[in-house]
Amino acid sequence: MAFAPQIKIPATYMRGGTSKGVFFRLQDLPAAAQVPGRARDALLLRVIGSPDPYGKQIDGMGAATSSTSKAVILSKSDRPGHDVDYLFGQVSIDQAFVDWSGNCGNLSAAVGPFAISNGLVDAQRVPRDGVAVVRIWQANIGKTIVAHVPMAGGAVQETGDFELDGVTFAAAEVQLEFMDPAAEEEGNGSGSGGGAMFPTGQLVDALEVPGVGTLQATMINAGIPTIFVNAEAIGYTGTELQDAINSDPAALARFEAIRAHGALRMGLIKSIEEAAGRQHTPKVAFVARPAGYTASSGKPVAAGDVDLLVRALSMGKLHHAMMGTAAVAIGTAAAIPGTLVNLAAGGGERTAVRFGHPSGTLRVGAQAAQVDGQWQVTKAVMSRSARVLMEGWVRVPGDAF
């Protein structure tokens, strides 16, 4: 019996923020995978090592967590005022699907550096030293991200002294501006859905979840669709680390029920059954007023270090730190008086918050204002870092897609 030989595809393995993923230039993909569809999904699943019933992704580039089961496809942008088009795929670990319904805010930090290093940004726009401004079109959700990438000696500067909780080593700071993060435009046809910042029209809703109860919830489209609930309403303090949630199947089932019913209320799905095939969005998070705790690294976080506590789930598990897009949602909601996030931070008008997450703390800023009775946010800002881990070729069996 003849077996198809492996093929090799140019690729770069990168860390961006507290995530890792495999980055491709669109032009380097096999022709069948250069367009959306079955072949592209099958290729990325095989690259990452999914679906894996063992949940380990041993035979691929994934590392068996939502933060490391990711793929990015980049190309030069034809859109006026943009340098690069950025498409993100969240690859399921144990199921055969790639979720294209949202962005990865953490990997957004690596898009600018990759684009510069791989010739996707006009060389005239890149200074030899200083800071390069890379204008990114986030194709999943149809939004603009502006990355400020440090340069040294004509190359992207990756080393530095910027520390990010959830990442072991310091690196160079990459500042990200998520422009107009709440009003969705037309993306690639599988975006986050719903154009309003608050799709229900309310800052706080009574969300009925069978088997869980009726919870106060702030449901917001900003960065990524997110459902916020109060920690105490579901039996938590907001100081929990991963094991407290991820080792409890009943707790994970409750969170998935909250997520599914919230998605239905937000208009992201038409039936509860659709939630199983849309795991990347929306996110569900719980908030609490400041309290001291010990982060997963052993670092103490004092109540006075933060404005509020936030824990968020990604792909069915409590995240080890915080998704970048969810941080945008946190910053946006915190800037709007009356949301659960704003109230947990003490209420009132705010332009930035520092929140506690399982790995430490993170600061995110956002500017909100009411225009004709509707809340608008012009941009949300936060800093991450990025680094190339490996580059060359990734190999997959030639008949895998």
C-alpha positions in Angstrom: 0.0 0.0 0.0 1.4 3.4 -1.0 1.3 6.2 1.5 1.4 9.9 0.6 4.8 11.5 1.6 4.9 14.5 3.9 5.0 18.0 2.5 6.6 21.0 4.1 5.1 24.5 4.4 6.9 27.6 5.5 5.8 28.6 9.0 6.8 30.4 12.1 6.0 29.3 15.7 5.4 32.4 17.8 4.4 33.5 21.2 2.1 36.5 21.4 1.1 37.7 24.8 0.1 34.6 26.8 -0.6 32.5 23.8 1.4 30.6 21.1 0.5 29.8 17.6 1.7 28.7 14.1 1.9 31.6 11.7 1.7 31.4 7.9 1.8 33.7 5.0 -1.3 33.1 2.9 0.9 32.8 -0.2 2.9 30.0 1.3 -0.1 27.7 1.9 -1.0 25.0 -0.6 -3.4 26.4 -3.2 -6.4 24.5 -1.8 -5.9 26.0 1.6 -5.5 29.6 0.4 -9.2 30.0 0.5 -11.7 29.3 3.3 -13.2 25.9 3.4 -12.7 22.2 4.2 -9.1 21.9 2.9 -7.9 24.9 4.9 -9.5 23.6 8.1 -8.2 20.1 7.6 -4.7 21.4 7.0 -4.7 23.5 10.2 -6.1 20.6 12.2 -3.3 18.3 11.1 -0.7 21.0 11.7 -1.9 21.5 15.3 -2.5 17.8 15.9 -6.3 17.7 16.2 -8.7 16.1 16.7 -6.9 14.2 19.5 -9.1 11.9 21.7 -6.2 11.8 24.1 -6.4 15.6 24.5 -2.6 16.0 24.2 -1.9 17.0 20.6 1.3 14.9 20.6 1.3 14.5 16.8 1.2 18.3 16.1 2.3 21.8 17.1 -0.5 22.3 19.6 0.2 22.0 23.4 -3.2 20.8 24.5 -4.6 24.1 25.9 -6.8 26.8 24.3 -3.9 29.2 24.5 -1.6 27.0 22.4 -4.0 25.5 19.9 -4.0 28.4 17.4 -3.2 29.2 13.8 -2.7 32.6 12.1 -2.8 33.4 8.4 -1.4 36.8 7.2 -1.2 38.5 3.9 -0.6 42.0 2.5 -3.7 44.1 2.7 -5.5 45.7 -0.2 -7.6 47.7 2.2 -6.8 51.4 2.2 -5.0 52.5 5.3 -3.9 49.0 6.3 -0.7 47.0 5.9 -1.7 43.4 6.6 -4.8 41.2 6.8 -4.9 39.0 9.8 -7.0 35.8 10.0 -7.1 33.8 13.2 -8.2 30.2 13.7 -8.9 28.7 17.1 -8.3 25.0 16.6 -10.3 22.6 18.7 -8.2 20.1 20.7 -10.5 17.0 20.7 -13.0 17.8 17.9 -12.5 18.2 14.2 -13.3 21.9 13.7 -11.6 25.3 13.5 -13.5 28.2 15.0 -13.2 31.4 12.9 -15.7 33.4 14.9 -13.4 35.8 16.8 -10.0 37.3 17.2 -7.1 36.3 19.5 -5.9 39.5 21.2 -2.8 37.9 22.6 -1.5 36.7 19.2 -2.4 40.1 17.8 0.8 41.3 19.4 2.8 38.9 17.2 1.1 40.0 13.9 3.1 43.2 13.5 6.5 41.7 14.2 5.8 38.7 11.9 4.5 41.0 9.1 7.6 43.2 9.3 10.0 40.3 9.3 8.3 38.5 6.5 8.0 41.4 4.0 4.3 42.1 4.4 4.8 45.7 5.4 6.1 48.3 2.9 9.7 48.8 3.8 9.3 52.6 3.5 6.9 52.5 6.5 9.4 50.7 8.7 12.1 52.7 10.5 15.6 51.3 11.1 15.4 52.3 14.7 12.4 53.4 16.9 8.9 52.2 16.6 7.1 50.9 13.5 3.4 51.5 13.3 1.7 48.5 11.7 -2.0 48.9 10.6 -3.7 45.5 10.9 -7.1 44.5 9.4 -8.5 41.8 11.7 -10.5 39.8 9.1 -12.5 37.6 11.5 -14.4 40.5 13.0 -13.7 43.3 10.5 -11.8 45.6 12.8 -8.6 47.6 12.8 -5.7 47.0 15.2 -2.7 49.3 15.4 0.5 47.7 16.6 3.5 49.7 17.8 6.5 47.5 17.2 10.0 48.4 18.5 12.8 48.3 15.9 16.6 48.1 16.4 19.2 48.0 13.7 16.6 47.4 11.0 15.1 44.3 12.7 12.2 43.8 15.0 13.4 44.1 18.6 12.1 41.1 20.6 14.2 41.2 23.7 13.6 43.8 26.4 12.5 44.4 30.0 8.7 44.4 29.7 7.2 41.9 32.0 3.8 40.4 31.4 2.1 38.2 34.1 1.6 34.8 32.6 4.8 34.9 30.6 8.0 33.7 32.3 10.6 35.9 30.6 10.7 39.6 29.9 10.7 40.8 26.3 10.1 44.0 24.2 6.8 45.8 24.7 4.3 45.9 21.9 1.5 48.4 22.4 -1.8 47.5 20.8 -4.7 49.8 20.0 -8.0 48.1 19.2 -9.8 50.7 17.2 -13.6 51.1 17.6 -13.7 47.7 19.3 -17.4 47.5 20.0 -19.1 48.2 16.7 -18.6 45.2 14.4 -18.2 45.6 10.7 -18.3 43.0 8.0 -15.5 40.5 8.4 -14.9 37.2 6.7 -18.5 36.1 7.2 -17.9 34.2 10.4 -17.3 37.0 12.8 -18.7 37.7 16.2 -22.1 38.8 15.1 -24.3 41.6 16.2 -23.3 45.2 15.7 -24.4 46.8 19.0 -22.0 47.0 22.0 -24.8 45.8 24.2 -26.8 43.5 21.9 -29.7 43.2 24.4 -29.9 47.0 24.8 -29.2 46.7 28.6 -26.0 47.2 30.6 -27.2 44.4 33.0 -29.7 41.7 32.1 -31.4 38.9 34.0 -30.1 35.8 32.3 -32.1 32.7 32.9 -30.0 29.6 32.7 -31.8 26.3 33.3 -30.2 24.2 36.0 -28.2 27.2 37.2 -30.7 29.9 37.9 -31.3 33.5 36.9 -28.1 35.6 37.0 -27.3 39.2 36.6 -25.2 39.5 33.4 -23.5 42.1 31.4 -23.3 41.0 27.8 -21.0 43.0 25.6 -19.5 43.0 22.1 -16.1 44.6 22.5 -12.9 42.9 21.5 -14.8 39.7 21.6 -18.4 38.9 22.7 -18.3 38.4 26.4 -20.7 37.4 29.2 -19.8 38.8 32.6 -21.5 37.5 35.8 -20.8 38.2 39.5 -18.5 35.6 41.1 -20.5 35.4 44.3 -23.7 34.7 42.3 -22.2 31.4 41.2 -20.4 30.5 44.4 -16.9 31.9 43.8 -14.7 34.6 45.2 -12.9 35.7 42.1 -9.5 34.6 43.5 -9.7 31.1 42.0 -6.9 29.5 40.0 -7.2 27.0 37.2 -7.5 23.8 39.2 -10.4 25.1 41.2 -12.5 25.2 38.1 -10.9 22.9 35.5 -10.9 19.9 37.9 -14.6 20.2 38.5 -16.7 18.8 35.6 -19.9 20.0 37.1 -18.6 23.6 37.3 -17.4 23.5 33.7 -20.9 22.2 32.6 -22.5 25.2 34.4 -20.2 27.7 32.7 -21.0 26.1 29.3 -24.7 26.4 30.1 -24.2 30.1 31.0 -22.2 30.6 27.8 -24.7 28.9 25.6 -27.8 30.7 26.9 -25.9 34.0 26.9 -24.9 33.4 23.2 -28.6 32.9 22.4 -29.6 36.2 24.2 -26.8 38.0 22.4 -28.0 36.8 19.0 -24.8 34.9 18.2 -26.6 31.7 17.7 -30.2 30.7 16.8 -30.5 27.6 19.0 -28.7 26.3 22.0 -27.4 23.3 20.0 -25.3 25.7 17.8 -23.2 26.7 20.8 -21.2 23.4 20.7 -19.9 24.3 17.2 -19.0 27.9 18.3 -16.6 27.4 21.2 -14.4 30.4 20.7 -17.2 32.9 21.2 -18.7 34.2 23.3 -16.4 34.1 26.3 -17.8 33.8 29.8 -16.2 35.6 32.8 -16.9 36.2 36.4 -15.9 39.4 38.3 -15.5 40.4 42.0 -14.3 43.3 44.0 -10.5 43.4 44.9 -9.2 40.7 47.3 -5.7 39.4 47.9 -4.6 36.0 46.5 -1.5 34.1 45.4 -1.1 33.9 41.7 -0.3 30.6 39.9 3.4 31.5 39.9 3.5 32.0 43.7 3.5 35.8 43.3 1.3 37.5 45.9 -1.4 39.9 44.6 -2.7 42.3 47.2 -6.2 43.7 47.1 -4.6 47.2 46.8 -2.8 46.1 43.6 -6.0 45.8 41.5 -9.3 47.5 40.8 -11.2 44.3 40.5 -10.8 40.5 39.9 -11.7 38.7 36.7 -11.6 35.1 35.8 -12.5 34.0 32.2 -13.0 30.7 30.4 -11.8 29.9 26.9 -12.7 26.9 24.9 -14.4 25.3 28.0 -11.6 25.8 30.5 -10.5 28.5 32.9 -7.8 30.5 31.2 -4.4 30.6 32.8 -4.2 34.4 32.5 -6.5 36.5 30.4 -7.3 36.4 26.7 -6.3 39.7 25.1 -9.7 40.2 23.5 -11.5 39.6 26.8 -9.2 42.2 28.3 -10.5 44.6 25.7 -14.0 43.7 26.8 -13.1 44.2 30.5 -11.6 47.6 29.8 -14.6 48.7 27.7 -17.1 47.5 30.2 -15.2 49.0 33.1 -15.4 52.4 31.4 -19.2 52.4 31.2 -20.9 53.2 34.6 -23.4 50.5 35.7 -22.0 47.4 34.1 -21.1 44.5 36.4 -17.4 45.1 35.5 -17.6 48.8 36.4 -19.5 48.1 39.6 -16.9 45.5 40.7 -14.2 48.1 40.1 -16.1 50.5 42.4 -18.3 52.3 39.9 -18.0 55.7 38.4 -16.2 56.9 35.3 -12.9 55.2 34.4 -10.4 55.4 31.6 -8.3 52.4 32.7 -8.4 49.5 35.1 -5.9 47.0 36.5 -7.5 43.7 37.1 -6.3 40.5 38.8 -6.3 37.2 36.9 -4.9 33.8 37.7 -1.3 34.6 36.7 -1.2 38.1 38.1 -2.4 41.5 37.0 -3.0 43.4 33.7 -3.8 47.0 32.9 -6.1 47.9 30.1 -7.4 51.3 29.0 -10.5 52.4 27.1 -12.3 55.7 26.5 -16.1 55.6 26.4 -18.7 58.2 25.8 -22.5 58.4 25.2 -23.5 59.7 21.8 -27.2 60.1 21.1 -27.9 57.9 24.1 -25.6 55.1 22.9 -22.3 54.1 24.4 -19.3 54.3 22.0 -15.7 53.4 22.6 -13.1 54.9 20.2 -10.3 52.5 21.2 -8.9 50.2 23.8 -5.2 50.1 24.6 -3.0 47.5 26.2 0.6 46.3 26.1 1.8 42.7 25.3 5.0 41.2 24.0 5.9 38.7 21.3 8.8 36.5 20.2 9.7 34.1 17.5 10.2 30.6 19.0 11.0 28.7 15.9 10.9 29.2 12.1 11.3 27.1 9.1 8.8 24.6 7.8 6.0 22.6 9.3 5.4 19.2 7.9 2.1 17.3 7.3 1.1 14.2 5.3 0.3 15.3 1.8 -3.1 13.7 1.9 -4.1 15.4 5.2 -6.3 18.1 3.5 
